[in-house]
Amino acid sequence: MAYYLPADWSRFFLIIHLMVSVFAIGSVTHHWWLVVKKNGSSERLYRFAVWMATGYTLALLLGILIYPGYNVLVRKPPLGMLEASASWAVGLFEIKEHLGTIALAMLPWLVISARFYEQLNRMQRISYVIATWLFTIFVYYVFIVGALVTIIRTF
């Protein structure tokens, strides 16, 4: 039997998870904007990459904390009914988990590349820009689907 937080604690951590996720979205957006506008120094790029990694990692850890409660109380029968009432949302949530894991794996490379951005050659900078775009898309997807599932059925 899996351990999960009581519903009141799950709601509390869900709200904290949301606030940290908004911080992560903001730092990802600022980082992406610096890359797109090409007006950020290596130092600024690195600073936002660190904030992005910190916010994303904290949001992920909070999500891991509330996941067992979501799984038992919201998603799976007999207590949770999301699979029966909105299976499409469960599917989107599964995709969210996979893209979120890929994004997590991209983080160390994005932070290190941001730190040494001035030293990257042309091809490395192009791959950095592409990875930043992908990371931003993944994080926005994770945020939007997480919010959607929370709106549909919460603790």
C-alpha positions as CSV (number, residue, x, y, z in Angstrom):
1,M,0.0,0.0,0.0
2,A,1.4,3.4,-1.0
3,Y,1.8,6.2,1.5
4,Y,0.0,9.4,0.7
5,L,-0.6,12.7,2.5
6,P,-4.0,13.4,4.0
7,A,-6.3,15.4,1.8
8,D,-5.8,18.7,3.7
9,W,-2.0,18.4,3.4
10,S,-2.3,17.4,-0.2
11,R,-4.2,20.6,-0.9
12,F,-1.6,22.7,0.9
13,F,1.3,21.2,-1.0
14,L,-0.7,21.4,-4.2
15,I,-1.0,25.2,-3.7
16,I,2.7,25.4,-2.9
17,H,3.4,23.3,-6.0
18,L,1.4,25.8,-8.1
19,M,3.3,28.8,-6.7
20,V,6.7,27.2,-7.3
21,S,5.5,26.2,-10.8
22,V,4.6,29.8,-11.6
23,F,8.1,30.8,-10.5
24,A,9.6,28.1,-12.7
25,I,7.5,29.3,-15.7
26,G,8.6,32.8,-15.2
27,S,12.3,31.9,-15.0
28,V,12.0,29.6,-18.1
29,T,10.2,32.4,-20.0
30,H,12.9,35.0,-19.1
31,H,15.7,32.5,-20.0
32,W,14.0,31.8,-23.3
33,W,13.5,35.5,-24.0
34,L,17.2,36.2,-23.4
35,V,18.2,33.4,-25.8
36,V,15.7,34.6,-28.5
37,K,16.6,38.3,-28.3
38,K,20.3,37.5,-28.1
39,N,20.8,40.4,-25.7
40,G,21.8,38.4,-22.6
41,S,25.4,38.2,-21.4
42,S,26.7,34.8,-20.3
43,E,26.2,35.9,-16.7
44,R,22.5,36.8,-17.2
45,L,21.9,33.7,-19.2
46,Y,23.5,31.6,-16.5
47,R,21.6,33.4,-13.7
48,F,18.2,32.6,-15.3
49,A,19.3,29.1,-16.1
50,V,20.1,28.5,-12.4
51,W,16.7,30.0,-11.4
52,M,15.0,27.9,-14.0
53,A,16.7,24.7,-12.8
54,T,16.0,25.6,-9.1
55,G,12.3,26.4,-9.8
56,Y,11.7,23.4,-12.0
57,T,13.5,21.0,-9.6
58,L,11.5,22.3,-6.6
59,A,8.2,22.1,-8.5
60,L,9.1,18.5,-9.4
61,L,9.9,17.5,-5.9
62,L,6.7,19.0,-4.6
63,G,4.9,17.1,-7.4
64,I,6.5,13.9,-6.3
65,L,5.3,14.6,-2.8
66,I,1.6,15.0,-3.8
67,Y,1.6,12.3,-6.6
68,P,0.6,9.3,-4.4
69,G,-2.4,11.3,-3.0
70,Y,-3.4,12.2,-6.6
71,N,-3.1,8.6,-7.7
72,V,-5.2,7.3,-4.8
73,L,-7.7,10.1,-4.1
74,V,-8.2,11.5,-7.6
75,R,-7.1,9.2,-10.4
76,K,-7.7,5.5,-9.6
77,P,-10.9,3.9,-8.4
78,P,-12.4,3.2,-5.9
79,L,-11.8,6.6,-4.4
80,G,-10.6,8.5,-7.4
81,M,-12.7,8.7,-10.5
82,L,-10.6,10.6,-13.0
83,E,-9.8,7.5,-15.1
84,A,-13.5,6.7,-15.5
85,S,-14.8,10.3,-16.0
86,A,-11.9,11.9,-18.0
87,S,-9.6,9.3,-19.3
88,W,-8.3,11.8,-21.9
89,A,-7.0,13.9,-19.0
90,V,-5.2,10.9,-17.6
91,G,-3.5,10.4,-21.0
92,L,-2.4,14.0,-21.1
93,F,-1.1,13.7,-17.6
94,E,1.0,10.6,-18.6
95,I,2.5,12.5,-21.5
96,K,3.2,15.4,-19.0
97,E,5.2,13.0,-16.8
98,H,7.3,11.8,-19.7
99,L,8.0,15.3,-21.1
100,G,8.8,16.5,-17.6
101,T,11.3,13.8,-17.2
102,I,13.0,14.6,-20.5
103,A,13.1,18.3,-19.4
104,L,14.7,17.3,-16.1
105,A,17.4,15.4,-18.0
106,M,18.0,18.5,-20.2
107,L,18.6,20.8,-17.2
108,P,22.3,20.1,-16.4
109,W,23.3,20.6,-20.0
110,L,21.3,23.8,-20.3
111,V,22.8,25.3,-17.1
112,I,26.4,24.3,-18.0
113,S,26.0,25.6,-21.5
114,A,24.6,28.9,-20.2
115,R,27.6,29.3,-17.9
116,F,30.0,28.9,-20.8
117,Y,27.8,30.4,-23.5
118,E,30.5,32.9,-24.7
119,Q,32.9,29.9,-25.3
120,L,30.4,27.8,-27.4
121,N,31.1,27.5,-31.1
122,R,28.3,28.2,-33.6
123,M,27.0,24.7,-33.8
124,Q,26.8,24.4,-30.0
125,R,25.0,27.7,-29.8
126,I,22.4,26.5,-32.4
127,S,21.9,23.3,-30.4
128,Y,21.6,25.4,-27.2
129,V,18.9,27.6,-28.8
130,I,17.0,24.5,-30.0
131,A,17.3,22.8,-26.6
132,T,16.0,26.0,-24.9
133,W,13.0,26.1,-27.3
134,L,12.2,22.4,-26.5
135,F,12.7,22.8,-22.8
136,T,10.4,25.8,-22.8
137,I,7.7,24.0,-24.8
138,F,8.0,21.0,-22.5
139,V,7.7,23.1,-19.3
140,Y,4.7,25.0,-20.6
141,Y,3.0,21.7,-21.5
142,V,3.7,20.3,-18.1
143,F,2.4,23.5,-16.4
144,I,-0.8,23.7,-18.6
145,V,-1.7,20.0,-18.3
146,G,-1.0,20.0,-14.6
147,A,-3.3,23.0,-14.2
148,L,-6.0,21.4,-16.4
149,V,-6.0,18.2,-14.5
150,T,-6.2,20.1,-11.2
151,I,-9.1,22.1,-12.5
152,I,-11.0,19.0,-13.7
153,R,-10.6,17.1,-10.4
154,T,-8.6,18.0,-7.4
155,F,-8.2,16.7,-3.9
